[in-house]
Amino acid sequence: MGKRILILDDNEDILEIVQETLTYEEFEVQSTSRSDAVIPLVEKFIPDLVILDYRVAGLNGGELCRQIKAHPDFSNIPVIIFSAYINHNDELLSYGCDAIINKPFDLTELVEKVNSLIS
Protein backbone atom coordinates (compact mmCIF):
# COMPACT_ATOMS: atom_id res chain seq x y z
CA MET A 1 0.00 0.00 0.00
CA GLY A 2 1.28 3.46 -0.90
CA LYS A 3 1.76 6.44 1.34
CA ARG A 4 -1.42 8.35 2.20
CA ILE A 5 -2.01 11.95 1.14
CA LEU A 6 -4.88 14.22 2.13
CA ILE A 7 -5.66 17.19 -0.13
CA LEU A 8 -7.83 20.25 0.48
CA ASP A 9 -8.67 22.59 -2.40
CA ASP A 10 -11.97 24.30 -3.15
CA ASN A 11 -11.20 24.32 -6.87
CA GLU A 12 -12.57 20.99 -8.10
CA ASP A 13 -10.40 21.05 -11.26
CA ILE A 14 -7.19 21.43 -9.25
CA LEU A 15 -8.37 18.82 -6.76
CA GLU A 16 -9.05 16.33 -9.55
CA ILE A 17 -5.72 16.93 -11.34
CA VAL A 18 -3.68 16.67 -8.13
CA GLN A 19 -5.58 13.56 -7.02
CA GLU A 20 -5.10 11.86 -10.41
CA THR A 21 -1.41 12.77 -10.52
CA LEU A 22 -0.67 11.50 -7.02
CA THR A 23 -2.77 8.35 -7.53
CA TYR A 24 -0.79 7.66 -10.71
CA GLU A 25 2.38 8.00 -8.58
CA GLU A 26 0.93 5.19 -6.42
CA PHE A 27 -0.11 7.28 -3.42
CA GLU A 28 -3.38 6.59 -1.64
CA VAL A 29 -5.23 9.90 -1.95
CA GLN A 30 -8.19 11.33 -0.05
CA SER A 31 -9.46 14.77 -1.01
CA THR A 32 -12.00 17.33 0.09
CA SER A 33 -13.11 20.79 -0.95
CA ARG A 34 -14.36 21.67 2.54
CA SER A 35 -12.05 23.02 5.24
CA ASP A 36 -14.32 21.73 8.03
CA ALA A 37 -13.71 18.15 6.81
CA VAL A 38 -9.91 18.30 7.09
CA ILE A 39 -9.36 17.59 10.80
CA PRO A 40 -11.91 14.71 10.90
CA LEU A 41 -10.24 13.24 7.78
CA VAL A 42 -6.78 13.54 9.35
CA GLU A 43 -8.08 11.65 12.39
CA LYS A 44 -9.74 8.93 10.29
CA PHE A 45 -7.40 8.61 7.28
CA ILE A 46 -4.08 9.19 9.16
CA PRO A 47 -2.25 10.66 6.15
CA ASP A 48 1.52 10.62 5.67
CA LEU A 49 1.28 14.11 4.17
CA VAL A 50 -1.35 16.87 3.94
CA ILE A 51 -1.70 19.40 1.10
CA LEU A 52 -3.82 22.46 1.93
CA ASP A 53 -4.99 25.27 -0.29
CA TYR A 54 -4.44 28.52 1.59
CA ARG A 55 -7.54 30.37 0.37
CA VAL A 56 -10.64 28.33 1.11
CA ALA A 57 -13.96 29.13 2.75
CA GLY A 58 -13.99 28.66 6.52
CA LEU A 59 -10.64 28.10 8.19
CA ASN A 60 -7.82 28.89 5.77
CA GLY A 61 -5.08 26.40 5.01
CA GLY A 62 -2.68 28.12 7.39
CA GLU A 63 -5.01 27.80 10.36
CA LEU A 64 -5.67 24.16 9.50
CA CYS A 65 -1.92 23.57 9.28
CA ARG A 66 -1.49 25.14 12.71
CA GLN A 67 -4.19 22.82 14.15
CA ILE A 68 -2.56 19.73 12.62
CA LYS A 69 0.89 20.73 13.89
CA ALA A 70 -0.50 21.46 17.39
CA HIS A 71 -2.09 17.99 17.67
CA PRO A 72 0.23 15.61 19.55
CA ASP A 73 -0.66 12.63 17.33
CA PHE A 74 -0.26 14.50 14.03
CA SER A 75 2.45 17.11 14.64
CA ASN A 76 4.99 15.10 12.63
CA ILE A 77 2.83 14.94 9.49
CA PRO A 78 4.40 17.11 6.76
CA VAL A 79 2.08 19.84 5.45
CA ILE A 80 2.33 21.61 2.09
CA ILE A 81 0.37 24.82 1.53
CA PHE A 82 -0.78 25.78 -1.98
CA SER A 83 -0.93 29.52 -2.47
CA ALA A 84 -1.62 31.84 -5.38
CA TYR A 85 -0.25 34.73 -3.32
CA ILE A 86 3.40 35.12 -4.23
CA ASN A 87 5.64 36.96 -1.73
CA HIS A 88 3.69 35.75 1.28
CA ASN A 89 6.01 32.81 1.97
CA ASP A 90 7.20 34.16 5.35
CA GLU A 91 3.59 34.57 6.48
CA LEU A 92 2.70 31.06 5.30
CA LEU A 93 5.79 29.51 6.93
CA SER A 94 4.73 31.05 10.25
CA TYR A 95 1.82 28.57 10.29
CA GLY A 96 4.35 25.74 10.60
CA CYS A 97 4.03 24.20 7.14
CA ASP A 98 6.90 22.15 5.76
CA ALA A 99 6.70 23.51 2.21
CA ILE A 100 4.87 26.01 0.02
CA ILE A 101 3.89 25.49 -3.58
CA ASN A 102 2.89 28.61 -5.48
CA LYS A 103 -0.05 28.41 -7.88
CA PRO A 104 -0.02 27.88 -10.74
CA PHE A 105 2.33 24.98 -10.17
CA ASP A 106 4.02 22.34 -12.23
CA LEU A 107 2.87 18.78 -11.49
CA THR A 108 6.48 17.55 -11.64
CA GLU A 109 7.39 20.08 -8.93
CA LEU A 110 4.45 18.85 -6.84
CA VAL A 111 5.47 15.19 -7.11
CA GLU A 112 9.12 16.02 -6.32
CA LYS A 113 8.11 18.07 -3.26
CA VAL A 114 5.78 15.31 -2.03
CA ASN A 115 8.45 12.64 -2.50
CA SER A 116 11.09 14.73 -0.73
CA LEU A 117 8.83 15.10 2.32
CA ILE A 118 7.60 11.52 2.71
CA SER A 119 10.18 9.23 1.11
C-alpha positions as CSV (number, residue, x, y, z in Angstrom):
1,M,0.0,0.0,0.0
2,G,1.3,3.5,-0.9
3,K,1.8,6.4,1.3
4,R,-1.4,8.4,2.2
5,I,-2.0,11.9,1.1
6,L,-4.9,14.2,2.1
7,I,-5.7,17.2,-0.1
8,L,-7.8,20.3,0.5
9,D,-8.7,22.6,-2.4
10,D,-12.0,24.3,-3.1
11,N,-11.2,24.3,-6.9
12,E,-12.6,21.0,-8.1
13,D,-10.4,21.1,-11.3
14,I,-7.2,21.4,-9.3
15,L,-8.4,18.8,-6.8
16,E,-9.0,16.3,-9.5
17,I,-5.7,16.9,-11.3
18,V,-3.7,16.7,-8.1
19,Q,-5.6,13.6,-7.0
20,E,-5.1,11.9,-10.4
21,T,-1.4,12.8,-10.5
22,L,-0.7,11.5,-7.0
23,T,-2.8,8.4,-7.5
24,Y,-0.8,7.7,-10.7
25,E,2.4,8.0,-8.6
26,E,0.9,5.2,-6.4
27,F,-0.1,7.3,-3.4
28,E,-3.4,6.6,-1.6
29,V,-5.2,9.9,-1.9
30,Q,-8.2,11.3,0.0
31,S,-9.5,14.8,-1.0
32,T,-12.0,17.3,0.1
33,S,-13.1,20.8,-1.0
34,R,-14.4,21.7,2.5
35,S,-12.1,23.0,5.2
36,D,-14.3,21.7,8.0
37,A,-13.7,18.2,6.8
38,V,-9.9,18.3,7.1
39,I,-9.4,17.6,10.8
40,P,-11.9,14.7,10.9
41,L,-10.2,13.2,7.8
42,V,-6.8,13.5,9.3
43,E,-8.1,11.7,12.4
44,K,-9.7,8.9,10.3
45,F,-7.4,8.6,7.3
46,I,-4.1,9.2,9.2
47,P,-2.2,10.7,6.1
48,D,1.5,10.6,5.7
49,L,1.3,14.1,4.2
50,V,-1.4,16.9,3.9
51,I,-1.7,19.4,1.1
52,L,-3.8,22.5,1.9
53,D,-5.0,25.3,-0.3
54,Y,-4.4,28.5,1.6
55,R,-7.5,30.4,0.4
56,V,-10.6,28.3,1.1
57,A,-14.0,29.1,2.8
58,G,-14.0,28.7,6.5
59,L,-10.6,28.1,8.2
60,N,-7.8,28.9,5.8
61,G,-5.1,26.4,5.0
62,G,-2.7,28.1,7.4
63,E,-5.0,27.8,10.4
64,L,-5.7,24.2,9.5
65,C,-1.9,23.6,9.3
66,R,-1.5,25.1,12.7
67,Q,-4.2,22.8,14.1
68,I,-2.6,19.7,12.6
69,K,0.9,20.7,13.9
70,A,-0.5,21.5,17.4
71,H,-2.1,18.0,17.7
72,P,0.2,15.6,19.6
73,D,-0.7,12.6,17.3
74,F,-0.3,14.5,14.0
75,S,2.4,17.1,14.6
76,N,5.0,15.1,12.6
77,I,2.8,14.9,9.5
78,P,4.4,17.1,6.8
79,V,2.1,19.8,5.5
80,I,2.3,21.6,2.1
81,I,0.4,24.8,1.5
82,F,-0.8,25.8,-2.0
83,S,-0.9,29.5,-2.5
84,A,-1.6,31.8,-5.4
85,Y,-0.2,34.7,-3.3
86,I,3.4,35.1,-4.2
87,N,5.6,37.0,-1.7
88,H,3.7,35.7,1.3
89,N,6.0,32.8,2.0
90,D,7.2,34.2,5.4
91,E,3.6,34.6,6.5
92,L,2.7,31.1,5.3
93,L,5.8,29.5,6.9
94,S,4.7,31.0,10.2
95,Y,1.8,28.6,10.3
96,G,4.4,25.7,10.6
97,C,4.0,24.2,7.1
98,D,6.9,22.1,5.8
99,A,6.7,23.5,2.2
100,I,4.9,26.0,0.0
101,I,3.9,25.5,-3.6
102,N,2.9,28.6,-5.5
103,K,0.0,28.4,-7.9
104,P,0.0,27.9,-10.7
105,F,2.3,25.0,-10.2
106,D,4.0,22.3,-12.2
107,L,2.9,18.8,-11.5
108,T,6.5,17.5,-11.6
109,E,7.4,20.1,-8.9
110,L,4.5,18.8,-6.8
111,V,5.5,15.2,-7.1
112,E,9.1,16.0,-6.3
113,K,8.1,18.1,-3.3
114,V,5.8,15.3,-2.0
115,N,8.5,12.6,-2.5
116,S,11.1,14.7,-0.7
117,L,8.8,15.1,2.3
118,I,7.6,11.5,2.7
119,S,10.2,9.2,1.1
